[in-house]
């Protein structure tokens, strides 16, 4: 497969992707000029798809939960100590807080860590909402353009993901397989992503963008139609003013 860290492979990927779009049967109804204008739109330098970083979220969440659990476990263990041993400890550490106070602090620490972990869970939920919103906004003009050119917004899920081609302990990043199972809509979105220098390209990303973009475009069309109908109904009354 072509590598994403190789300029020659990047250019080859771009050329093959454009060719696969132009020869696709779903574009047979378009003239050469219309095909050219579509490619021109898709290859224009657009804003890069914003990807929110959540790589360390689960690691941080696990660490917080473990620390809270360990603090609770230690506090419970201290409560099991013999009273004589507690007295010896307090006497030995008379200049510091006694064992009961330290046990209370451990329980308090556990509660505070659990609270932070809960906030982290809420942040993760908010992250997912923000990520969907950013993808929908990015896909909106692309899906609108596909409608304009009469291109079906279909998807396939039997493609080969780039992650499946990476061997264990391998650091190389590969570009998606042009010959793989991808609809023309997926290929058009992929070309737009590639042209905007978006990272971690994969067919799964195009599927996600199409799924999220379609409802936005459809809802916008419904609202526009409603406004036009309202304008038509109100026109006679407005003209009388």
Backbone torsions as a table, in degrees:
resi	resn	phi	psi	omega
1	UNK	NA	158.8	179.5
2	UNK	-74.8	144.1	-176.2
3	UNK	-98.6	143.3	-177.3
4	UNK	-78.1	-16.8	-179.2
5	UNK	-95.6	13.6	-179.0
6	UNK	-119.2	120.4	-176.4
7	UNK	-61.7	-40.2	179.9
8	UNK	-64.3	-41.3	178.1
9	UNK	-66.4	-37.2	177.9
10	UNK	-61.7	-44.2	-179.7
11	UNK	-68.2	-39.3	178.3
12	UNK	-64.6	-41.4	178.2
13	UNK	-60.8	-45.3	-179.7
14	UNK	-60.6	-46.8	-178.3
15	UNK	-64.0	-44.4	-179.4
16	UNK	-66.7	-36.0	179.8
17	UNK	-66.7	-44.7	177.9
18	UNK	-61.2	-44.0	-179.5
19	UNK	-62.8	-41.1	-179.0
20	UNK	-65.5	-28.4	177.2
21	UNK	-75.3	-46.3	-175.7
22	UNK	-63.4	-34.4	-176.9
23	UNK	-92.8	0.9	-177.3
24	UNK	-69.5	135.5	-179.2
25	UNK	-56.9	-26.7	-178.9
26	UNK	-68.0	-10.6	179.0
27	UNK	-107.2	9.2	-178.0
28	UNK	-62.5	-25.4	-178.3
29	UNK	-78.8	-7.8	-178.4
30	UNK	-95.3	143.5	175.3
31	UNK	-74.8	169.6	179.1
32	UNK	-60.7	-39.4	179.5
33	UNK	-65.7	-40.0	179.8
34	UNK	-67.5	-39.2	176.8
35	UNK	-62.5	-42.1	-179.4
36	UNK	-64.1	-40.3	-179.7
37	UNK	-68.8	-33.2	176.8
38	UNK	-64.3	-47.8	179.4
39	UNK	-62.7	-38.0	179.0
40	UNK	-61.8	-42.1	178.2
41	UNK	-64.3	-44.5	-175.9
42	UNK	-69.6	-25.8	-177.7
43	UNK	-97.8	1.0	175.5
44	UNK	-64.7	145.3	178.6
45	UNK	-69.3	110.7	-179.9
46	UNK	-110.0	172.4	175.3
47	UNK	-65.3	138.4	179.3
48	UNK	-66.6	142.8	176.7
49	UNK	-62.9	123.0	-179.4
50	UNK	-77.7	124.3	178.7
51	UNK	-114.2	118.9	179.2
52	UNK	-76.8	136.3	-177.0
53	UNK	-84.2	118.8	176.4
54	UNK	-127.9	19.8	-173.6
55	UNK	-57.6	-33.9	-176.5
56	UNK	-102.0	6.6	-174.8
57	UNK	-61.2	-51.9	-177.9
58	UNK	-66.0	-36.0	178.9
59	UNK	-63.7	-46.1	179.9
60	UNK	-65.5	-39.6	-179.6
61	UNK	-64.8	-42.9	179.2
62	UNK	-63.8	-40.7	-179.8
63	UNK	-65.0	-41.1	178.7
64	UNK	-63.6	-44.9	-178.8
65	UNK	-66.1	-39.0	179.5
66	UNK	-66.4	-43.3	179.5
67	UNK	-62.0	-42.0	178.5
68	UNK	-64.0	-42.4	179.9
69	UNK	-65.6	-42.3	179.6
70	UNK	-64.6	-39.4	178.9
71	UNK	-63.8	-42.5	178.0
72	UNK	-63.4	-43.7	-178.0
73	UNK	-62.8	-42.6	179.4
74	UNK	-65.8	-41.2	178.7
75	UNK	-61.2	-42.5	178.9
76	UNK	-66.5	-36.4	178.8
77	UNK	-66.4	-38.3	179.8
78	UNK	-64.9	-31.7	179.2
79	UNK	-68.1	-18.7	-178.1
80	UNK	-87.5	-5.9	-178.4
81	UNK	-66.1	148.0	176.3
82	UNK	-65.9	143.3	-177.5
83	UNK	-57.0	-37.1	179.6
84	UNK	-63.6	-42.5	179.8
85	UNK	-66.4	-34.6	177.3
86	UNK	-65.0	-42.9	179.3
87	UNK	-63.5	-40.9	178.7
88	UNK	-62.2	-43.3	179.7
89	UNK	-62.1	-46.6	-178.4
90	UNK	-64.3	-37.0	179.7
91	UNK	-69.2	-40.5	-179.8
92	UNK	-67.2	-31.9	-177.8
93	UNK	-114.0	43.5	-174.7
94	UNK	-63.1	-24.2	-179.0
95	UNK	-81.6	-8.6	-179.1
96	UNK	-115.6	178.6	179.6
97	UNK	-65.9	147.7	-178.7
98	UNK	-75.9	175.1	-173.0
99	UNK	-64.9	-37.4	-179.6
100	UNK	-64.3	-37.5	178.5
101	UNK	-67.4	-40.2	178.7
102	UNK	-66.5	-35.5	177.6
103	UNK	-64.5	-42.6	176.6
104	UNK	-60.8	-41.4	180.0
105	UNK	-64.9	-36.1	177.5
106	UNK	-64.4	-43.7	178.0
107	UNK	-64.4	-38.9	177.7
108	UNK	-64.7	-42.0	178.4
109	UNK	-61.8	-41.8	179.6
110	UNK	-60.9	-43.1	179.1
111	UNK	-63.4	-42.2	-180.0
112	UNK	-65.3	-40.4	178.4
113	UNK	-66.1	-38.7	177.5
114	UNK	-64.7	-36.7	177.2
115	UNK	-64.3	-44.0	177.9
116	UNK	-62.2	-40.8	179.4
117	UNK	-62.9	-40.4	178.7
118	UNK	-63.4	-40.4	176.6
119	UNK	-63.2	-35.8	178.3
120	UNK	-65.1	-38.7	177.1
121	UNK	-62.8	-42.9	178.9
122	UNK	-64.9	-38.6	177.6
123	UNK	-63.2	-37.5	178.9
124	UNK	-64.3	-40.7	177.8
125	UNK	-63.9	-43.2	177.9
126	UNK	-64.5	-35.9	177.5
127	UNK	-58.6	-46.3	-178.3
128	UNK	-60.6	-41.0	179.1
129	UNK	-65.0	-43.7	179.6
130	UNK	-64.6	-40.5	-179.5
131	UNK	-62.9	-43.1	178.5
132	UNK	-64.3	-40.3	-179.4
133	UNK	-64.4	-44.8	-179.6
134	UNK	-63.5	-39.6	178.8
135	UNK	-68.1	-40.4	179.3
136	UNK	-63.3	-42.3	179.2
137	UNK	-66.0	-37.1	178.5
138	UNK	-67.6	-39.6	-175.5
139	UNK	-77.0	-24.1	-174.4
140	UNK	-49.8	-57.8	-179.0
141	UNK	-65.5	-28.9	179.5
142	UNK	-69.2	-46.4	179.3
143	UNK	-65.3	-38.3	176.9
144	UNK	-60.1	-41.3	-180.0
145	UNK	-68.7	-38.0	176.9
146	UNK	-60.9	-41.7	176.8
147	UNK	-62.3	-42.0	-178.7
148	UNK	-60.2	-34.5	-178.5
149	UNK	-97.1	7.0	177.3
150	UNK	66.9	33.5	-178.9
151	UNK	-97.0	125.1	-178.8
152	UNK	-62.3	136.9	-176.7
153	UNK	-94.5	48.3	-179.0
154	UNK	-85.6	160.7	178.9
155	UNK	-134.4	165.3	173.3
156	UNK	-133.9	150.1	179.9
157	UNK	-116.2	7.6	-178.9
158	UNK	-100.2	26.5	178.3
159	UNK	-79.2	165.1	175.8
160	UNK	-96.4	118.2	-179.6
161	UNK	-73.1	147.7	179.2
162	UNK	-62.9	-30.5	-179.6
163	UNK	-65.0	-25.3	179.8
164	UNK	-72.7	-16.1	-177.9
165	UNK	-95.1	-5.7	-178.7
166	UNK	-90.7	125.1	179.5
167	UNK	-76.7	156.9	177.6
168	UNK	-55.6	138.8	179.7
169	UNK	65.8	15.5	178.4
170	UNK	-96.7	133.5	-175.6
171	UNK	-98.9	-11.9	-177.5
172	UNK	-64.7	146.9	176.1
173	UNK	-112.1	132.7	-177.5
174	UNK	-109.5	156.5	175.0
175	UNK	-88.5	154.8	-179.2
176	UNK	-59.2	154.0	-180.0
177	UNK	-77.9	114.4	-179.3
178	UNK	-62.5	-34.4	-177.3
179	UNK	-81.4	-0.4	-177.7
180	UNK	-73.4	178.1	-177.7
181	UNK	-80.2	94.8	179.2
182	UNK	-140.6	135.0	178.8
183	UNK	-72.9	168.1	179.7
184	UNK	-65.8	-32.9	177.0
185	UNK	-63.5	-43.1	177.7
186	UNK	-62.4	-38.8	180.0
187	UNK	-68.2	-38.6	178.4
188	UNK	-64.4	-44.2	178.7
189	UNK	-64.9	-39.0	178.5
190	UNK	-62.7	-39.4	179.0
191	UNK	-64.4	-40.5	177.8
192	UNK	-64.5	-41.7	178.2
193	UNK	-63.0	-45.2	-179.2
194	UNK	-64.5	-39.3	-178.8
195	UNK	-68.3	-25.2	179.5
196	UNK	-95.6	10.5	177.1
197	UNK	60.5	33.9	176.7
198	UNK	-69.9	149.6	-175.1
199	UNK	-94.5	162.6	174.7
200	UNK	52.7	53.1	-178.9
201	UNK	-67.4	136.7	177.4
202	UNK	-159.1	151.7	-179.9
203	UNK	-61.5	-30.6	179.2
204	UNK	-61.1	-32.1	178.3
205	UNK	-67.2	-39.5	179.0
206	UNK	-66.4	-37.8	177.7
207	UNK	-62.3	-44.9	179.2
208	UNK	-61.2	-43.7	-178.9
209	UNK	-64.5	-42.2	179.9
210	UNK	-65.1	-43.7	179.4
211	UNK	-61.4	-40.7	-177.8
212	UNK	-79.5	-30.4	-177.3
213	UNK	-78.4	-33.4	-176.9
214	UNK	-58.3	-49.7	180.0
215	UNK	-61.3	-35.5	179.7
216	UNK	-64.2	-46.2	-179.9
217	UNK	-65.2	-43.0	-179.5
218	UNK	-64.0	-41.8	179.4
219	UNK	-65.8	-39.2	178.0
220	UNK	-63.2	-41.0	179.6
221	UNK	-63.7	-40.4	179.2
222	UNK	-64.2	-44.1	-180.0
223	UNK	-65.0	-40.2	178.8
224	UNK	-63.9	-42.3	179.1
225	UNK	-62.7	-42.2	179.9
226	UNK	-63.3	-40.1	179.2
227	UNK	-66.0	-39.7	179.0
228	UNK	-66.2	-40.8	178.4
229	UNK	-64.5	-41.0	178.5
230	UNK	-64.8	-40.0	178.9
231	UNK	-63.2	-39.7	179.9
232	UNK	-66.8	-40.0	179.9
233	UNK	-66.9	-39.6	-175.4
234	UNK	-84.4	-12.2	-176.0
235	UNK	-54.1	-47.9	-179.4
236	UNK	-60.0	-38.3	-179.0
237	UNK	-71.4	-37.8	179.1
238	UNK	-65.8	-38.6	-178.7
239	UNK	-66.9	-24.4	-179.6
240	UNK	-79.7	-13.9	-178.5
241	UNK	-71.4	NA	NA
